[in-house]
């Protein structure tokens, strides 16, 4: 449940930034606004998922991943 909450929060916050950026671009170059927003939108979906997974990773798993035994 925590993962979904982080994911939705990250997507909503990032989408607000993308919308504001695309509104500013639309005033200068209207044809670029839609492709820019679509690229940002799908990039945000991917990046928010990666960030949410890393933020909600259990502490024991991250410690175990960092402290691996060297091969003999």
C-alpha angles and dihedrals in degrees: 000000000000090000093056092047091052091045095050092045093051092046093049094048093046093046091055089055091047092050093050091047092049092047088055092047091048091062091056103032114008096185092060096052099081098044090045092051094047091050092048092045096055091041089052092052091054097041094046091053092050091047094046092050091050093046093051097041110130112255093232092056093050092048091049091050092052097046104052120162114254116242116256 
